[in-house]
């Protein structure tokens, strides 16, 4: 039975049992002490500037105070032809936001259960690394904090392309069969053995002797296999059963085309190298696509509502309606800066504010300089950004497709749009409320 069929019956059962029906509470900003006129004026201005500057063709912003959504608004269009307006229930390719939305909750639960130890060598769980001299002693803590010295990224796409840009038939076919089952895109299927090739390349990749902060997504490519190994459950099913369904995240998941959602899917990039077409409904990240669209580094799609539910769950330190799905201790450990003495500001998997963030001007800060040091989140290459502040109880979800039509569009970064939007809500709280 296909997983999507299993998921349909599982969702039905969970709904009958009272799960998967959690809906977000909404209120006007003024109800929770925010200046609504200030918010609307500032946010509209920043978003319009972003669209006019070609930072993105469209975007949406959701902000929650405590557990209540106080702002959710869409701007612009899916593409620059201005035909399909952005809607509040659109599905986005979350890119690296996948890291904290997919494998990370599973890893935290496994730490809770004693099936993973942050300070044991990762090779204790991932057997191939026992035979790699430069990797056998690396701990999961070092890896998740990007302190292990691993290579940042490997372009596996180069392994399936010839010098003339055509696909190597031994790796990619245009129709599925017993040996080519993972779907990369419409009418593109990857050899079942290619994942093992990717793992071998990761296993043999170099490790820097200098232990300092260096962002690497390599192990997130193998975390789904590790999670399946330790739980005895299919990775996607494990996430559905333990997190997405209990939290009521109806659309958060991989391979949205298989699930036949009514939601529109926002396109990402016009791919001129690999898929030679507009990428829409399939993961943008090439490495995740070569894993059949299911990976720990990228591949999740979701709505702003679903991301808000997940980030509020994190902001409440693993508590969902009185049930502790992940322990407070584990979530606090994962969201704490691990190696500040090495000028590494990262948590375990989670992104964190710069170490001196509160002292910086907005143009230099990341995220808003008003975010508390305890806050955390992650960004995604496609133009996504999620952040939770458990001290000031602000959750911030920004979704865009800034890579349309090309990833060369980088004004989202240079114009400090996300920091500026976040800053608005920190400043709006407590301002004189307009009647």
C-alpha positions, 0 to 999 in steps of 0.5 A, spaced: 500 500 500 502 506 498 504 511 503 499 516 501 493 511 502 496 509 509 496 517 511 489 518 508 486 512 513 491 514 518 488 522 518 481 519 518 482 515 524 486 521 528 480 525 526 475 521 529 479 520 535 479 528 536 486 529 533 488 533 527 483 538 528 487 543 532 486 550 529 489 557 530 486 562 534 486 569 531 485 576 534 486 583 532 493 586 534 490 591 538 487 585 542 493 583 545 497 590 546 499 592 539 499 598 535 495 595 528 495 602 524 503 602 525 503 594 523 499 595 517 503 601 515 510 598 516 509 591 513 505 594 507 511 598 505 516 593 506 512 588 502 511 593 497 518 595 497 520 588 496 516 586 490 518 593 487 525 591 488 524 584 485 526 581 491 520 576 490 514 576 486 509 575 492 510 573 499 506 572 506 507 574 513 504 570 519 505 573 526 503 570 533 503 573 540 502 567 545 498 562 541 494 567 537 495 569 530 495 577 530 497 578 523 496 574 516 497 577 510 499 575 503 502 580 498 503 580 490 503 574 485 506 567 484 510 570 478 511 576 475 506 576 470 501 578 476 496 572 474 496 568 480 495 572 487 498 569 493 493 566 497 494 565 505 493 557 504 498 556 498 503 551 499 511 553 499 517 549 498 520 550 505 527 548 503 532 548 509 526 550 514 525 542 512 531 541 517 528 543 523 521 541 521 523 534 519 529 530 522 530 535 528 523 533 531 525 526 530 532 526 533 529 530 539 524 525 541 530 519 540 534 523 544 528 523 549 528 516 549 535 515 550 536 512 543 541 517 541 546 521 545 548 528 543 555 526 546 557 519 543 560 519 536 555 519 531 559 513 528 556 509 534 549 510 530 551 510 523 556 504 522 560 507 515 563 512 519 566 507 524 571 506 518 572 513 517 578 516 521 576 523 520 569 522 522 569 516 527 569 521 533 565 526 531 559 527 536 552 528 534 552 535 538 558 537 534 554 535 527 548 539 529 551 545 531 555 545 525 562 545 529 564 538 526 568 541 520 564 537 515 564 540 508 558 545 507 555 542 501 556 537 495 553 538 488 551 531 487 547 533 480 554 533 477 554 526 478 548 525 473 550 530 468 554 529 462 559 535 460 554 537 455 548 537 460 545 531 458 542 526 463 546 520 464 542 514 463 545 509 468 542 514 473 536 517 470 530 514 466 524 518 463 519 512 466 519 508 472 521 501 473 524 496 478 530 499 478 528 506 477 523 508 482 524 515 486 521 520 482 526 527 481 520 530 477 515 529 472 518 523 467 524 523 471 526 517 475 533 516 479 536 509 480 535 506 486 542 505 487 544 512 487 542 514 494 548 509 496 552 512 492 551 519 495 552 516 502 558 513 500 561 520 497 558 523 504 562 518 508 568 519 504 568 527 504 573 531 507 573 533 514 577 540 516 581 539 522 580 546 524 574 546 529 570 552 528 563 554 525 562 552 518 555 550 516 554 543 513 547 540 511 551 533 509 548 529 515 541 532 514 541 527 507 542 521 511 538 523 517 532 520 514 535 513 514 538 513 521 531 515 523 528 509 520 534 505 522 532 507 530 525 507 530 523 501 525 518 506 522 518 509 515 521 516 516 515 520 513 510 515 517 514 517 523 513 524 522 506 524 521 504 519 527 508 523 532 508 530 530 504 533 524 498 529 525 497 531 533 499 538 531 494 538 526 499 540 520 494 538 515 499 539 509 506 539 512 509 533 508 513 531 502 511 530 495 505 534 495 503 532 488 502 525 491 497 528 496 492 532 491 491 538 495 486 543 493 492 548 495 495 552 490 503 550 490 507 556 489 513 555 483 520 556 485 526 557 480 526 556 472 531 550 472 536 551 466 541 546 468 537 539 471 530 539 470 530 544 464 523 547 466 519 551 471 520 547 478 513 547 481 510 542 486 517 538 486 523 540 491 527 545 488 534 543 492 537 538 487 540 534 492 533 532 495 530 531 488 536 526 487 533 522 493 526 522 490 524 528 494 524 526 501 530 528 505 532 531 511 536 537 508 530 540 504 523 537 501 518 539 505 512 543 503 507 547 507 503 552 509 504 558 513 498 556 518 502 549 519 509 552 520 506 556 525 503 550 529 510 547 529 513 553 531 508 555 537 509 547 539 517 549 539 516 556 543 512 552 548 518 547 549 514 541 546 508 542 549 501 541 545 495 542 549 498 539 555 501 533 552 509 533 552 511 531 545 518 532 546 521 534 553 522 541 556 529 539 557 531 536 550 528 542 547 531 547 551 538 544 550 537 544 542 535 551 542 541 553 546 547 556 543 552 550 544 559 553 542 559 561 544 567 560 546 568 559 538 564 564 536 559 559 534 552 562 535 548 556 533 544 551 537 543 544 535 540 544 528 536 551 530 539 557 527 540 563 533 541 570 533 548 573 532 552 573 539 552 580 540 545 581 536 542 586 541 548 591 540 547 591 532 543 596 527 538 592 524 542 592 517 547 588 521 543 584 525 540 577 524 534 576 526 531 583 529 536 586 534 530 586 538 529 578 538 531 575 545 537 571 545 533 565 547 529 565 540 531 560 535 528 558 528 531 557 521 531 560 514 530 557 507 534 558 500 527 559 496 526 565 501 522 562 507 524 564 514 521 561 521 522 564 528 520 563 535 521 567 541 519 564 547 521 570 552 517 575 548 512 570 545 512 572 538 512 567 532 514 569 525 513 566 519 515 569 512 514 565 506 516 567 499 519 564 492 525 569 492 528 564 487 523 565 482 525 566 476 532 565 478 536 564 484 540 570 482 535 574 485 538 576 492 535 582 494 531 579 500 538 579 503 541 585 501 535 589 503 534 586 510 527 585 509 526 579 514 529 583 519 525 589 518 518 585 518 520 582 524 522 589 527 516 592 526 512 587 531 517 588 536 516 595 536 509 595 535 507 592 542 506 597 547 505 603 542 499 607 544 493 603 541 489 607 535 482 607 536 
